[in-house]
Amino acid sequence: MKTKGKVLELNSNNTAKVKVIRHSACRKCGICQFGNQKSEFIVEAMNLVNAHPGEIVEIEMEDQSLVIATIMVYLIPLLGFIFGVISGIYISDYMGIRFYKELFSVIMGILLMGMVYVIIKLFNNNIKKNSRFIPKILSISLIDDNNDIET
């Protein structure tokens, strides 16, 4: 997925902080906005073209990496929740719990989903270091097509 952004600052590790306008696909989805109408966010991107602060750049994240990241953040915790609920039902049957069996299984689902989020958080630093998941600055634009990016 390619989009444009404005370089805000350079980092010492050959990366740059870039203010990006959400892609049209992101605007339609709305999952990560949580009611926030602001369509800008800041990403750290590999500065492959030696861009400087104030320049409009085109950044890209591989579609396959975006899908993998989305699966890690949304699908795996959901599967953890479902597995926790199902295992909670079997555990409550095994333990002879008759009352609040559904509540017990939902709590197990939430606990397992929480554990999955903790595991993802623990591996987050390794994921951040993997260049596959870091957006890359591909080119410097002479003009801002959107005229939306402000500092």
Residue frames as qw, qx, qy, qz and C-alpha x, y, z in Angstrom:
[[0.000, 0.890, 0.456, 0.000, 0.00, 0.00, 0.00],
 [0.434, 0.172, 0.016, 0.884, 1.42, 3.36, -1.03],
 [0.137, -0.905, -0.402, 0.017, 0.54, 6.72, 0.45],
 [0.357, 0.608, -0.132, 0.696, 1.99, 10.20, 0.82],
 [0.571, -0.716, -0.317, 0.246, 3.22, 11.92, 3.93],
 [0.142, 0.900, -0.197, 0.361, 5.27, 14.81, 5.24],
 [0.705, 0.043, -0.488, 0.512, 8.63, 14.19, 6.94],
 [0.416, -0.887, -0.126, -0.159, 8.56, 15.65, 10.45],
 [0.301, -0.813, 0.498, -0.022, 12.00, 14.68, 11.77],
 [0.704, 0.403, -0.583, 0.039, 14.95, 12.41, 11.11],
 [0.826, -0.532, 0.172, -0.075, 16.13, 9.74, 13.53],
 [0.179, -0.723, 0.649, 0.155, 19.66, 8.52, 14.05],
 [0.570, -0.085, 0.813, 0.078, 18.95, 4.99, 12.78],
 [0.003, 0.091, -0.667, -0.739, 18.23, 6.08, 9.15],
 [0.006, -0.583, -0.808, -0.085, 14.51, 6.35, 9.80],
 [0.050, -0.171, -0.024, -0.984, 12.19, 9.34, 9.71],
 [0.186, 0.465, 0.720, -0.481, 8.94, 10.24, 11.43],
 [0.045, -0.134, -0.559, -0.817, 6.36, 10.89, 8.74],
 [0.407, 0.315, 0.469, -0.718, 2.88, 12.39, 9.16],
 [0.012, 0.085, 0.869, 0.487, 0.57, 10.40, 6.91],
 [0.579, 0.065, 0.036, -0.812, -2.99, 10.93, 5.77],
 [0.602, 0.032, 0.777, -0.183, -4.98, 7.72, 6.15],
 [0.002, 0.042, -0.808, -0.587, -5.42, 5.83, 2.92],
 [0.555, -0.074, -0.208, -0.802, -8.94, 5.77, 1.51],
 [0.673, -0.125, -0.722, -0.100, -9.23, 2.09, 2.46],
 [0.310, -0.103, -0.672, 0.664, -8.43, 3.02, 6.08],
 [0.264, -0.029, 0.130, -0.955, -11.06, 5.74, 6.09],
 [0.673, -0.115, -0.451, -0.575, -13.73, 3.27, 5.01],
 [0.599, -0.088, -0.768, 0.208, -12.67, 0.67, 7.59],
 [0.330, -0.694, 0.062, -0.637, -12.66, 2.93, 10.64],
 [0.839, -0.316, -0.428, 0.117, -11.55, 0.20, 13.05],
 [0.630, -0.114, -0.312, 0.702, -8.53, 2.01, 14.44],
 [0.025, 0.497, 0.042, 0.866, -10.11, 5.47, 14.59],
 [0.295, -0.419, -0.763, 0.393, -12.50, 4.65, 17.45],
 [0.019, -0.874, -0.477, 0.094, -14.68, 7.65, 16.67],
 [0.305, -0.614, 0.150, 0.713, -11.76, 10.00, 16.08],
 [0.579, 0.776, 0.237, -0.086, -12.39, 12.05, 12.95],
 [0.079, -0.817, 0.474, 0.320, -8.72, 12.93, 12.62],
 [0.929, 0.367, 0.041, -0.038, -7.37, 11.22, 9.54],
 [0.378, 0.740, -0.506, 0.232, -3.65, 11.76, 10.22],
 [0.871, -0.477, 0.089, 0.073, -1.18, 9.59, 12.06],
 [0.054, 0.830, -0.553, -0.043, 2.60, 9.42, 12.47],
 [0.997, 0.033, 0.021, 0.074, 4.69, 6.46, 11.33],
 [0.340, -0.702, 0.542, 0.312, 8.37, 5.69, 11.49],
 [0.860, 0.502, 0.084, -0.039, 9.66, 4.81, 8.02],
 [0.731, -0.203, 0.315, 0.570, 13.03, 3.76, 6.63],
 [0.188, 0.889, -0.078, -0.411, 14.55, 6.79, 4.92],
 [0.800, 0.099, 0.459, 0.375, 15.91, 5.15, 1.75],
 [0.472, 0.683, 0.284, 0.481, 16.00, 8.36, -0.32],
 [0.427, -0.114, -0.231, 0.867, 17.59, 10.75, 2.21],
 [0.118, -0.765, -0.439, -0.456, 14.44, 12.83, 2.68],
 [0.234, 0.102, -0.400, 0.880, 14.59, 15.89, 4.92],
 [0.022, 0.531, 0.668, -0.521, 12.05, 17.43, 7.31],
 [0.271, 0.573, 0.074, -0.770, 9.28, 19.31, 5.52],
 [0.205, 0.264, -0.725, -0.602, 9.47, 17.27, 2.32],
 [0.822, 0.131, 0.172, -0.527, 6.46, 15.40, 0.94],
 [0.023, -0.375, 0.912, 0.167, 7.35, 11.75, 0.39],
 [0.827, 0.014, -0.329, -0.456, 5.73, 8.59, -0.89],
 [0.277, -0.390, 0.837, -0.267, 5.88, 5.70, 1.58],
 [0.762, 0.066, -0.499, -0.407, 4.97, 2.08, 1.09],
 [0.479, -0.307, 0.770, -0.286, 4.34, -0.95, 3.24],
 [0.194, 0.100, -0.902, -0.373, 4.15, -4.28, 1.47],
 [0.682, -0.196, -0.204, -0.675, 0.57, -5.55, 1.19],
 [0.779, -0.077, -0.620, 0.046, 1.58, -9.00, 2.43],
 [0.337, 0.059, -0.588, 0.733, 3.21, -7.48, 5.54],
 [0.352, -0.185, 0.115, -0.910, 0.12, -5.38, 6.16],
 [0.793, -0.173, -0.404, -0.421, -2.08, -8.49, 6.00],
 [0.671, -0.029, -0.651, 0.354, 0.24, -10.38, 8.38],
 [0.087, 0.127, -0.443, 0.883, 0.26, -7.47, 10.83],
 [0.559, -0.200, -0.086, -0.800, -3.54, -7.25, 10.69],
 [0.809, -0.135, -0.556, -0.136, -3.86, -10.98, 11.35],
 [0.496, 0.032, -0.626, 0.600, -1.51, -10.70, 14.33],
 [0.083, -0.111, 0.329, -0.934, -3.40, -7.79, 15.86],
 [0.606, -0.035, 0.030, -0.794, -6.99, -8.88, 15.20],
 [0.819, 0.056, -0.457, -0.342, -7.39, -12.52, 14.15],
 [0.524, 0.145, -0.766, 0.344, -5.00, -14.28, 16.53],
 [0.140, -0.089, 0.592, -0.789, -6.50, -12.65, 19.68],
 [0.702, 0.015, -0.064, -0.709, -10.00, -13.47, 18.39],
 [0.771, 0.105, -0.621, -0.096, -8.98, -17.09, 17.92],
 [0.247, 0.162, -0.744, 0.599, -7.52, -17.03, 21.44],
 [0.440, -0.073, 0.326, -0.833, -10.85, -15.79, 22.78],
 [0.812, 0.069, -0.295, -0.498, -12.83, -18.47, 20.92],
 [0.646, 0.156, -0.725, 0.181, -10.43, -21.22, 22.02],
 [0.017, 0.172, -0.649, 0.741, -10.65, -19.93, 25.61],
 [0.633, -0.052, 0.128, -0.762, -14.45, -20.01, 25.58],
 [0.844, 0.106, -0.450, -0.270, -14.56, -23.52, 24.15],
 [0.519, 0.165, -0.737, 0.401, -11.92, -24.81, 26.55],
 [0.224, -0.209, 0.476, -0.824, -13.76, -23.04, 29.40],
 [0.796, -0.067, -0.117, -0.591, -16.87, -25.05, 28.60],
 [0.825, 0.104, -0.554, 0.044, -14.93, -28.33, 28.71],
 [0.279, 0.245, -0.653, 0.660, -13.06, -27.36, 31.87],
 [0.458, -0.209, 0.302, -0.809, -16.29, -26.38, 33.64],
 [0.885, -0.027, -0.283, -0.368, -17.81, -29.73, 32.66],
 [0.683, 0.197, -0.629, 0.314, -14.71, -31.56, 33.91],
 [0.104, 0.203, -0.580, 0.782, -14.73, -29.63, 37.19],
 [0.175, -0.492, -0.848, 0.090, -18.47, -30.18, 37.64],
 [0.043, 0.255, 0.184, -0.948, -19.40, -26.50, 37.53],
 [0.169, 0.544, 0.807, 0.157, -23.14, -26.30, 36.85],
 [0.009, 0.924, 0.330, -0.194, -23.94, -22.70, 37.70],
 [0.010, 0.914, -0.221, -0.341, -22.36, -19.81, 35.84],
 [0.788, 0.023, 0.495, 0.365, -20.85, -22.22, 33.33],
 [0.492, 0.745, 0.265, 0.364, -21.20, -19.65, 30.53],
 [0.162, -0.973, 0.144, -0.078, -19.70, -16.91, 32.65],
 [0.697, -0.493, 0.454, 0.255, -16.76, -19.14, 33.49],
 [0.729, 0.279, 0.455, 0.428, -16.17, -19.93, 29.82],
 [0.273, 0.910, 0.124, 0.287, -16.35, -16.23, 28.81],
 [0.395, -0.869, 0.293, 0.053, -13.86, -15.34, 31.55],
 [0.769, -0.189, 0.495, 0.357, -11.55, -18.09, 30.26],
 [0.584, 0.627, 0.347, 0.381, -11.89, -16.64, 26.75],
 [0.005, 0.983, -0.052, 0.174, -11.03, -13.14, 27.95],
 [0.605, -0.669, 0.395, 0.173, -8.05, -14.46, 29.94],
 [0.764, 0.071, 0.488, 0.416, -6.69, -16.38, 26.97],
 [0.410, 0.811, 0.226, 0.351, -7.20, -13.41, 24.66],
 [0.254, -0.949, 0.183, -0.037, -5.34, -11.22, 27.18],
 [0.728, -0.400, 0.463, 0.308, -2.49, -13.73, 27.28],
 [0.680, 0.451, 0.395, 0.422, -2.28, -13.61, 23.48],
 [0.141, 0.957, 0.042, 0.249, -2.05, -9.80, 23.59],
 [0.511, -0.780, 0.341, 0.115, 0.73, -10.04, 26.20],
 [0.780, -0.054, 0.487, 0.389, 2.65, -12.50, 24.00],
 [0.498, 0.722, 0.277, 0.392, 2.23, -10.21, 20.98],
 [0.143, -0.977, 0.107, -0.115, 3.46, -7.28, 23.10],
 [0.690, -0.543, 0.406, 0.251, 6.51, -9.28, 24.22],
 [0.687, 0.144, 0.513, 0.494, 7.41, -10.06, 20.61],
 [0.267, 0.933, 0.231, -0.067, 6.61, -6.52, 19.47],
 [0.203, -0.824, 0.394, 0.353, 10.25, -5.38, 19.68],
 [0.503, -0.128, 0.758, 0.394, 11.36, -8.27, 17.46],
 [0.448, 0.658, 0.589, 0.139, 8.60, -7.43, 15.00],
 [0.073, 0.972, 0.018, -0.225, 9.59, -3.74, 14.97],
 [0.329, -0.629, 0.568, 0.418, 13.19, -4.70, 14.14],
 [0.580, 0.228, 0.724, 0.294, 12.07, -6.80, 11.17],
 [0.004, -0.320, 0.286, 0.903, 12.47, -4.52, 8.14],
 [0.019, -0.303, -0.854, -0.422, 9.59, -6.34, 6.48],
 [0.174, -0.729, -0.657, 0.082, 7.10, -4.59, 8.76],
 [0.220, -0.594, -0.074, 0.770, 8.65, -1.10, 8.56],
 [0.492, 0.826, 0.269, -0.055, 7.25, 1.30, 5.96],
 [0.607, -0.116, 0.293, 0.730, 9.81, 2.57, 3.45],
 [0.200, 0.805, 0.008, -0.559, 10.16, 6.02, 1.93],
 [0.752, 0.309, 0.490, 0.315, 10.29, 5.38, -1.81],
 [0.407, 0.442, 0.271, 0.752, 10.50, 8.86, -3.31],
 [0.105, -0.452, -0.275, 0.842, 10.33, 12.56, -2.65],
 [0.290, 0.720, 0.592, 0.216, 7.40, 14.36, -4.27],
 [0.255, 0.194, 0.069, 0.945, 7.73, 17.86, -5.62],
 [0.379, -0.281, -0.029, -0.881, 4.11, 18.69, -4.77],
 [0.255, 0.092, 0.844, -0.463, 1.49, 17.45, -2.37],
 [0.166, -0.237, -0.769, -0.570, -1.30, 15.89, -4.46],
 [0.291, -0.581, -0.755, 0.088, -3.72, 15.94, -1.53],
 [0.008, 0.541, -0.105, 0.834, -2.94, 19.40, -0.12],
 [0.713, -0.575, -0.306, -0.261, -4.06, 17.76, 3.14],
 [0.794, -0.196, -0.330, 0.471, -0.77, 17.32, 4.92],
 [0.059, -0.892, 0.103, -0.436, -0.05, 20.13, 7.35],
 [0.502, 0.211, -0.634, 0.549, 2.53, 20.47, 10.06]]
